[in-house]
């Protein structure tokens, strides 16, 4: 990546997020966790896996678990079309895929553009959110992908991938 200068403006250190859509909402994930983007291919189902774990794919010899974030976040029945994207993530030396509706762009946010995630009660589990990023008229729900993918309901992925 590029070096940042030591001016006061750079002290706030900007972060880059890959912006993606799930339903009507736009989310962001730390671009440094993203390995590649792929179209949605058929997956090999894993017996007794939770519904949000679609299965696994063989990616150049690596078995990669695929998680459908629309199911994980209870955003209705997913449909798979030419816009459906699998974001291949590299998290704590494990590779996994995340199915999203579409990917838009990479967004750079300064620290002052990120707000803490509001408490939503039982409506939405904010445990996996790092905050809300605001850029002009856009609002990105920033996902703590490390915490999400290491959560207990994802433990099956770890078992399936090992």
Backbone as CSV, one residue per row, in Angstrom:
resi,resn,N_x,N_y,N_z,CA_x,CA_y,CA_z,C_x,C_y,C_z
1,UNK,0.844,-1.188,0.000,0.000,0.000,0.000,0.885,1.245,0.000
2,UNK,0.256,2.423,-0.040,1.011,3.659,-0.094,1.342,4.146,1.315
3,UNK,2.422,4.891,1.421,2.827,5.452,2.704,2.029,6.733,2.926
4,UNK,1.629,6.961,4.180,0.924,8.203,4.481,1.924,9.197,5.040
5,UNK,1.697,10.468,4.769,2.620,11.474,5.306,2.306,11.713,6.780
6,UNK,3.157,12.496,7.428,2.980,12.680,8.867,2.310,14.008,9.190
7,UNK,1.595,14.580,8.235,0.884,15.826,8.490,-0.288,15.568,9.433
8,UNK,-0.783,16.623,10.099,-1.912,16.431,11.024,-3.121,15.781,10.351
9,UNK,-3.332,16.069,9.064,-4.475,15.481,8.359,-4.329,13.961,8.281
10,UNK,-3.080,13.501,8.132,-2.846,12.061,8.004,-2.881,11.354,9.351
11,UNK,-2.819,12.145,10.442,-2.819,11.541,11.775,-4.101,10.758,12.014
12,UNK,-5.204,11.205,11.383,-6.485,10.509,11.534,-6.532,9.203,10.769
13,UNK,-5.537,8.940,9.968,-5.374,7.701,9.193,-6.670,7.252,8.530
14,UNK,-6.687,7.304,7.217,-7.876,6.873,6.498,-7.837,5.368,6.284
15,UNK,-9.022,4.788,6.155,-9.173,3.349,5.971,-9.915,3.111,4.667
16,UNK,-9.587,2.009,4.013,-10.259,1.678,2.759,-11.183,0.492,2.978
17,UNK,-12.386,0.615,2.453,-13.394,-0.430,2.585,-13.919,-0.825,1.217
18,UNK,-14.144,-2.123,1.027,-14.835,-2.594,-0.156,-16.322,-2.469,0.140
19,UNK,-17.028,-1.703,-0.675,-18.468,-1.494,-0.466,-19.246,-2.570,-1.201
20,UNK,-20.214,-3.180,-0.488,-21.057,-4.200,-1.110,-22.488,-4.051,-0.627
21,UNK,-23.417,-4.616,-1.412,-24.841,-4.506,-1.099,-25.404,-5.829,-0.620
22,UNK,-26.267,-5.720,0.369,-27.107,-6.825,0.826,-28.501,-6.234,0.917
23,UNK,-29.403,-6.666,0.050,-30.733,-6.064,0.043,-30.621,-4.593,-0.306
24,UNK,-31.275,-3.734,0.491,-31.254,-2.293,0.214,-30.108,-1.576,0.917
25,UNK,-29.360,-2.291,1.755,-28.317,-1.635,2.535,-26.945,-1.815,1.902
26,UNK,-26.073,-0.855,2.195,-24.704,-0.919,1.706,-23.780,-1.160,2.900
27,UNK,-22.896,-2.111,2.741,-21.978,-2.507,3.798,-20.549,-2.256,3.345
28,UNK,-19.637,-2.292,4.294,-18.234,-2.148,3.959,-17.406,-3.132,4.754
29,UNK,-16.368,-3.666,4.115,-15.441,-4.569,4.781,-14.027,-4.084,4.486
30,UNK,-13.162,-4.176,5.469,-11.771,-3.741,5.346,-11.144,-4.343,4.088
31,UNK,-10.673,-3.481,3.185,-10.151,-3.938,1.891,-8.930,-4.843,2.082
32,UNK,-8.215,-4.689,3.188,-7.021,-5.508,3.410,-7.361,-6.975,3.670
33,UNK,-8.630,-7.259,3.993,-9.053,-8.643,4.226,-9.498,-9.320,2.931
34,UNK,-9.671,-8.516,1.870,-10.210,-9.044,0.616,-9.084,-9.598,-0.253
35,UNK,-9.239,-10.851,-0.658,-8.235,-11.490,-1.514,-8.620,-11.340,-2.990
36,UNK,-9.906,-11.600,-3.307,-10.369,-11.479,-4.683,-11.893,-11.473,-4.725
37,UNK,-12.418,-11.148,-5.895,-13.863,-11.169,-6.137,-14.137,-12.205,-7.211
38,UNK,-15.226,-12.957,-7.037,-15.599,-13.985,-8.010,-17.106,-13.968,-8.215
39,UNK,-17.524,-14.518,-9.341,-18.951,-14.744,-9.542,-19.392,-15.920,-8.678
40,UNK,-20.692,-16.066,-8.489,-21.199,-17.170,-7.682,-21.225,-18.449,-8.514
41,UNK,-20.510,-19.466,-8.048,-20.493,-20.774,-8.699,-21.227,-21.770,-7.814
42,UNK,-21.507,-22.921,-8.372,-22.112,-23.989,-7.582,-21.160,-24.368,-6.447
43,UNK,-21.728,-24.653,-5.297,-20.929,-25.046,-4.146,-21.239,-26.491,-3.780
44,UNK,-20.336,-27.122,-3.075,-20.572,-28.455,-2.555,-21.152,-28.305,-1.156
45,UNK,-22.368,-28.778,-0.991,-23.050,-28.651,0.305,-22.343,-29.493,1.360
46,UNK,-22.435,-29.034,2.606,-21.895,-29.782,3.733,-23.088,-30.239,4.568
47,UNK,-23.155,-31.528,4.846,-24.275,-32.069,5.623,-24.334,-31.398,6.996
48,UNK,-25.549,-31.114,7.437,-25.830,-30.542,8.758,-25.257,-29.144,8.986
49,UNK,-24.829,-28.479,7.937,-24.328,-27.107,8.098,-25.515,-26.167,8.275
50,UNK,-25.335,-25.079,9.034,-26.407,-24.083,9.131,-26.756,-23.532,7.752
51,UNK,-27.948,-23.005,7.613,-28.432,-22.551,6.308,-27.525,-21.498,5.673
52,UNK,-26.950,-20.600,6.487,-26.134,-19.519,5.916,-24.789,-20.006,5.380
53,UNK,-24.387,-21.221,5.739,-23.170,-21.780,5.172,-23.566,-22.565,3.925
54,UNK,-23.333,-21.960,2.767,-23.808,-22.544,1.510,-23.066,-23.826,1.169
55,UNK,-21.817,-23.937,1.592,-21.007,-25.103,1.270,-19.569,-24.677,1.063
56,UNK,-18.850,-25.443,0.251,-17.448,-25.135,-0.015,-17.184,-25.163,-1.516
57,UNK,-16.142,-24.441,-1.932,-15.666,-24.503,-3.310,-14.167,-24.790,-3.277
58,UNK,-13.672,-25.341,-4.367,-12.247,-25.590,-4.495,-11.665,-24.428,-5.288
59,UNK,-10.864,-23.622,-4.619,-10.276,-22.442,-5.238,-8.776,-22.693,-5.399
60,UNK,-8.399,-23.105,-6.600,-6.982,-23.386,-6.879,-6.362,-24.293,-5.817
61,UNK,-7.080,-25.367,-5.460,-6.550,-26.345,-4.523,-6.831,-26.057,-3.058
62,UNK,-7.432,-24.913,-2.762,-7.781,-24.583,-1.378,-9.291,-24.746,-1.228
63,UNK,-9.700,-25.472,-0.197,-11.133,-25.637,0.064,-11.614,-24.396,0.818
64,UNK,-12.555,-23.690,0.210,-13.006,-22.406,0.744,-14.477,-22.496,1.139
65,UNK,-14.790,-22.311,2.432,-16.191,-22.277,2.849,-16.862,-21.000,2.337
66,UNK,-18.134,-21.130,1.943,-18.890,-20.004,1.395,-20.072,-19.693,2.317
67,UNK,-20.129,-18.441,2.782,-21.182,-17.991,3.686,-22.075,-17.009,2.938
68,UNK,-23.391,-17.216,2.999,-24.322,-16.256,2.383,-24.719,-15.236,3.436
69,UNK,-24.238,-14.012,3.264,-24.472,-12.964,4.258,-25.942,-12.540,4.318
70,UNK,-26.683,-12.734,3.212,-28.102,-12.359,3.240,-28.854,-13.267,4.192
71,UNK,-28.473,-14.539,4.221,-29.122,-15.475,5.145,-28.620,-15.202,6.564
72,UNK,-27.318,-14.988,6.701,-26.719,-14.730,8.008,-27.373,-13.531,8.681
73,UNK,-27.639,-12.470,7.918,-28.222,-11.256,8.479,-29.747,-11.205,8.347
74,UNK,-30.380,-12.339,8.035,-31.845,-12.412,7.917,-32.421,-11.367,6.980
75,UNK,-31.901,-11.297,5.774,-32.355,-10.295,4.812,-33.225,-10.896,3.724
76,UNK,-33.981,-11.919,4.072,-34.899,-12.500,3.103,-34.248,-13.607,2.298
77,UNK,-35.024,-14.173,1.394,-34.547,-15.278,0.574,-33.596,-14.763,-0.493
78,UNK,-32.376,-15.285,-0.524,-31.424,-14.798,-1.529,-31.746,-15.344,-2.909
79,UNK,-31.407,-14.560,-3.911,-31.485,-15.065,-5.283,-30.083,-14.932,-5.855
80,UNK,-29.739,-15.827,-6.759,-28.401,-15.822,-7.332,-28.517,-15.480,-8.807
81,UNK,-27.851,-14.396,-9.214,-27.905,-13.989,-10.609,-26.518,-13.522,-11.051
82,UNK,-26.459,-12.873,-12.201,-25.153,-12.473,-12.732,-24.495,-11.380,-11.897
83,UNK,-25.271,-10.723,-11.006,-24.701,-9.669,-10.160,-24.192,-10.205,-8.835
84,UNK,-24.593,-11.420,-8.485,-24.178,-12.003,-7.216,-22.662,-12.184,-7.219
85,UNK,-22.040,-11.729,-6.134,-20.585,-11.758,-6.041,-20.168,-12.539,-4.806
86,UNK,-19.083,-13.284,-4.941,-18.467,-13.913,-3.775,-17.178,-13.145,-3.498
87,UNK,-17.115,-12.561,-2.292,-15.905,-11.862,-1.865,-15.039,-12.898,-1.154
88,UNK,-13.868,-13.167,-1.717,-12.953,-14.113,-1.081,-12.112,-13.331,-0.068
89,UNK,-12.201,-13.748,1.184,-11.546,-13.054,2.281,-10.402,-13.893,2.824
90,UNK,-9.399,-13.225,3.310,-8.308,-13.891,3.997,-8.313,-13.365,5.422
91,UNK,-8.779,-14.213,6.341,-8.958,-13.794,7.726,-8.173,-14.725,8.617
92,UNK,-7.230,-14.166,9.352,-6.423,-14.942,10.293,-5.886,-16.201,9.609
93,UNK,-5.278,-16.034,8.459,-4.676,-17.100,7.645,-5.665,-18.175,7.208
94,UNK,-6.951,-17.869,7.228,-7.962,-18.785,6.692,-8.683,-18.071,5.556
95,UNK,-8.929,-18.810,4.475,-9.615,-18.225,3.322,-11.076,-18.632,3.365
96,UNK,-11.977,-17.669,3.207,-13.407,-17.960,3.151,-14.093,-17.020,2.189
97,UNK,-15.256,-17.437,1.721,-16.001,-16.640,0.761,-17.285,-16.120,1.371
98,UNK,-17.684,-14.950,0.946,-18.875,-14.294,1.471,-19.742,-13.907,0.277
99,UNK,-20.973,-14.445,0.209,-21.875,-14.138,-0.900,-22.623,-12.844,-0.593
100,UNK,-22.575,-11.903,-1.543,-23.280,-10.623,-1.407,-24.046,-10.349,-2.694
101,UNK,-24.997,-9.417,-2.636,-25.804,-9.101,-3.816,-24.962,-8.482,-4.923
102,UNK,-24.103,-7.536,-4.556,-23.247,-6.886,-5.543,-22.144,-6.134,-4.821
103,UNK,-21.092,-5.795,-5.567,-19.991,-5.002,-5.040,-19.983,-3.710,-5.825
104,UNK,-19.840,-2.569,-5.133,-19.859,-1.311,-5.863,-18.467,-0.746,-6.080
105,UNK,-17.747,-0.405,-5.019,-16.455,0.241,-5.199,-15.643,0.163,-3.920
106,UNK,-14.458,0.754,-3.973,-13.626,0.872,-2.787,-13.772,2.300,-2.282
107,UNK,-14.058,2.425,-0.988,-14.309,3.738,-0.401,-13.255,4.021,0.653
108,UNK,-12.680,5.206,0.595,-11.719,5.631,1.614,-12.449,6.510,2.611
109,UNK,-12.360,6.139,3.886,-13.007,6.906,4.943,-11.956,7.381,5.937
110,UNK,-12.056,8.637,6.335,-11.210,9.147,7.409,-11.874,8.798,8.732
111,UNK,-11.092,8.828,9.785,-11.607,8.465,11.113,-12.860,9.280,11.474
112,UNK,-12.907,10.554,11.082,-14.065,11.379,11.449,-15.305,11.065,10.608
113,UNK,-15.170,10.193,9.608,-16.330,9.783,8.810,-16.933,8.477,9.332
114,UNK,-16.337,7.920,10.385,-16.839,6.668,10.950,-17.466,6.955,12.303
115,UNK,-18.734,6.579,12.430,-19.473,6.761,13.682,-19.649,5.399,14.344
116,UNK,-19.747,5.384,15.675,-20.004,4.091,16.333,-21.353,3.531,15.892
117,UNK,-21.464,2.216,15.865,-22.744,1.581,15.504,-23.754,1.858,16.605
118,UNK,-24.970,2.277,16.254,-25.978,2.539,17.276,-26.478,1.236,17.880
119,UNK,-26.938,1.294,19.110,-27.540,0.111,19.728,-28.897,-0.112,19.077
120,UNK,-29.113,-1.294,18.535,-30.363,-1.584,17.831,-31.227,-2.590,18.580
121,UNK,-30.798,-2.959,19.767,-31.565,-3.960,20.512,-31.525,-5.294,19.796
122,UNK,-32.605,-6.032,19.860,-32.656,-7.373,19.277,-32.821,-7.326,17.760
123,UNK,-33.125,-6.148,17.228,-33.383,-6.006,15.798,-32.181,-6.415,14.951
124,UNK,-31.004,-5.969,15.353,-29.794,-6.263,14.593,-28.668,-6.470,15.573
125,UNK,-27.912,-7.513,15.372,-26.789,-7.793,16.250,-25.637,-6.878,15.874
126,UNK,-25.406,-5.838,16.693,-24.356,-4.866,16.376,-22.982,-5.345,16.822
127,UNK,-22.928,-6.515,17.411,-21.659,-7.075,17.868,-20.655,-7.206,16.715
128,UNK,-21.149,-7.427,15.490,-20.271,-7.643,14.342,-20.040,-6.379,13.531
129,UNK,-20.470,-5.247,14.038,-20.308,-3.994,13.303,-19.247,-3.134,13.963
130,UNK,-18.387,-2.520,13.150,-17.382,-1.625,13.717,-17.894,-0.192,13.737
131,UNK,-18.935,0.081,12.968,-19.480,1.429,12.952,-20.214,1.706,11.662
132,UNK,-20.535,2.973,11.481,-21.215,3.429,10.270,-20.309,4.441,9.593
133,UNK,-20.043,4.211,8.321,-19.226,5.147,7.561,-20.115,6.048,6.734
134,UNK,-19.827,7.340,6.765,-20.636,8.280,5.986,-19.754,8.963,4.945
135,UNK,-20.254,8.994,3.713,-19.536,9.631,2.616,-20.584,10.296,1.739
136,UNK,-20.603,11.615,1.750,-21.634,12.380,1.041,-23.007,11.882,1.477
137,UNK,-23.810,11.364,0.523,-25.157,10.917,0.908,-25.208,9.405,1.135
138,UNK,-24.040,8.758,1.189,-24.005,7.305,1.383,-23.719,6.971,2.845
139,UNK,-24.292,5.872,3.290,-23.972,5.363,4.610,-23.609,3.895,4.475
140,UNK,-22.440,3.545,4.951,-21.947,2.171,4.890,-22.000,1.557,6.280
141,UNK,-22.557,0.364,6.365,-22.535,-0.388,7.612,-21.223,-1.157,7.599
142,UNK,-20.313,-0.815,8.497,-18.973,-1.396,8.483,-18.955,-2.675,9.312
143,UNK,-18.596,-3.780,8.664,-18.650,-5.101,9.284,-17.276,-5.484,9.830
144,UNK,-17.248,-5.917,11.086,-16.026,-6.462,11.688,-15.946,-7.916,11.254
145,UNK,-15.313,-8.142,10.111,-15.355,-9.456,9.480,-14.584,-10.497,10.285
146,UNK,-13.527,-10.068,10.986,-12.793,-11.011,11.832,-13.698,-11.561,12.926
147,UNK,-14.405,-10.660,13.595,-15.273,-11.066,14.699,-16.427,-11.925,14.185
148,UNK,-16.997,-11.532,13.053,-18.117,-12.284,12.488,-17.702,-13.701,12.112
149,UNK,-16.594,-13.808,11.393,-16.188,-15.114,10.897,-15.584,-16.012,11.974
150,UNK,-15.248,-15.435,13.127,-14.722,-16.278,14.202,-15.797,-16.542,15.264
151,UNK,-17.037,-16.097,14.998,-18.111,-16.292,15.967,-18.506,-17.759,16.053
152,UNK,-19.211,-18.111,17.113,-19.519,-19.524,17.388,-20.327,-20.183,16.295
153,UNK,-21.274,-19.459,15.671,-22.081,-20.103,14.627,-21.291,-20.312,13.348
154,UNK,-20.087,-19.769,13.284,-19.219,-20.003,12.142,-18.227,-21.120,12.438
155,UNK,-18.278,-21.669,13.635,-17.319,-22.701,14.022,-17.379,-23.898,13.087
156,UNK,-18.561,-24.159,12.537,-18.707,-25.265,11.583,-17.839,-25.053,10.345
157,UNK,-17.684,-23.808,9.967,-16.833,-23.501,8.824,-15.424,-23.966,9.126
158,UNK,-14.960,-23.603,10.313,-13.607,-23.966,10.696,-13.439,-25.486,10.680
159,UNK,-14.442,-26.199,11.153,-14.374,-27.647,11.166,-14.399,-28.191,9.732
160,UNK,-15.237,-27.587,8.893,-15.370,-28.049,7.511,-14.112,-27.753,6.707
161,UNK,-13.473,-26.646,7.030,-12.313,-26.217,6.242,-11.035,-26.921,6.661
162,UNK,-11.048,-27.527,7.836,-9.785,-28.131,8.297,-9.697,-29.606,7.928
